[in-house]
Amino acid sequence: MEQADRVEILLVEDNPDDAELTIHALKQGNSNVNFLHINDGVEALNFVFEKKSYENKRIQKDLRLVLLDLKLPKIDGLEILKKIRENDSTKSLPVVILTSSREKKDIITAYGLGVNSYVVKPVEFEFYVHVVKTITLYWNTINEKPV
């Protein structure tokens, strides 16, 4: 886990192998990016909404992207997305679903809730790294952060 006082990318992923691979890709493509890995839905909401151990840290000022898995312990990714979009302070926060689910229902629901992008995790290692690097490059460097 990186420091929680300056986080540009929040990775919410419970699968240790997928998390390790994503972190590897984040470090390779964006050496100047600060990120935090959280592996359950409740902790992710605490972070985004600055509750419990994240209280008074002004996290939202630096947060540029949430990479969100769907299948998470405690609260799933779609519920996290819904809560992010319902809150005035986070409704424009970019959220990219990064999941293994190709289920139409998940895709339709995610876009209906306002996800910015829905990406199915590639199986091939190098392509997975390329995809994560491209996503983070776009959202962290090219895209203008909502004001």
N, C-alpha and C positions, 0 to 999 in steps of 0.2 A: 504494500500500500504506500502510495506517495503521500505527501503532506496534504491535509485537508484545508489548508489556509489559502491555497491558490490552485484551483482545479479548473481546467478548461474542458476536459472530457471526462464524463462519468461512464464507466463500463459496468453494466449490471448483468452479470453472468454467473450462474451457479455451477456450471460444468467446469471442473478444474482444467481439463485438457483444452477446451475451447477458450477459457480465460487466458491460459498460458500462451496459446497461439495468438490471440488477439493482442495481448500485452507485448509479445515479441514483435508483432507487426507495428504496433504503436511506437515502440522504441526505435525500430529501424527507420521508419519514414518520417518521424517527427521528434527529433532529439530535443527540441526546445518545448515540447508539449508536456504540461503537467496533467496527469490523469489519476483517477482513483478507481480501484476495482472494488465493487460491492457484490456480494453473492446472494442477497435475498431482498425481496420486495419491500419489507417493512423498513429495513435499513436504508434502502434507496430513497424511500419517501422521506425518512428522517433527514437525509442529506439534502435532498432537493428543497425541502421546506424548512430547513435549518432548525430541526427539533432535536431534543435530547443532547447528545454529545457534540452536535454541530451548531448548537444555538449561539447566536451573536457572532458568527464567523463571516457574515456577508459573502457567502459562497456564490450566490447568484450573479454577482457583479462580474465574475470571471468565467463562469460556466458557459461554454459555447455549444456543447453537444452532449446528448445522452445516447449511448449505444446500449440498446435494451433488448435482452432476450425475452421470449414470451413465457416459457415454462420456468417459473421461479418458485422457490419455497415461500410460504406465508402469504404473499400477494403476487398474482401473476402480472406479466408485463402489460397486458391490455388494461388492467385496472390501474396500474401506475400511470400509463399514458392518459387514461381518462381523468385521473386526479390532476395531472400536470395541466391538461387543457382546460379544466374547470376553474383553475385559479388564475386571477388576473395577473399576478406577478410572474407566472411561469407559462402562460398560455402560448407565448410566441417562442419559447425555448425549443430549438431544433432537437427532434427525437428521431433516431433511425432505429427501426427494428432490425436486429441482426439475429436471425433464428434459423433453425433447420426445418421449420414448418412451411410446407407449400400448400397447406389447406386453404381452399378458397374462403372459407368462413373466417379464418384468422386474417387473411389479407383484406377482405371486405370490411371487417370490423375495425382493423387498425386504421385504414384510410378514413372510415366513417368517424373515427375518434380524432382524426387530425394528425396522423403520423406524417412526417416529412418524407420518409422513404422506407420501403420495406425490402430488405435484402435477405435472400436465402443464402446461408453459409455455404461457400463452395467446399467441395470435398477435397480437392487437390491442394496440397500445402502451399505451393508458390502462388497459385491463383487466389487463395484465401488471404495470404499476406498482401498481395497486390490490391485486392478489394478493400481491405481495411485501411491500407495506406491511402488509397484514392479517396475513400469516404472522409477520412480525417483531414486530408489535405484540403479537400473542397470546403468542408464545414468550418475548419479552423483557420484557413488561410484565404481562400478565394471568396467565400460567402461573407457578406457584411452581417455582423451580429445585430439582432433586433435591438432597438433602443427603447 
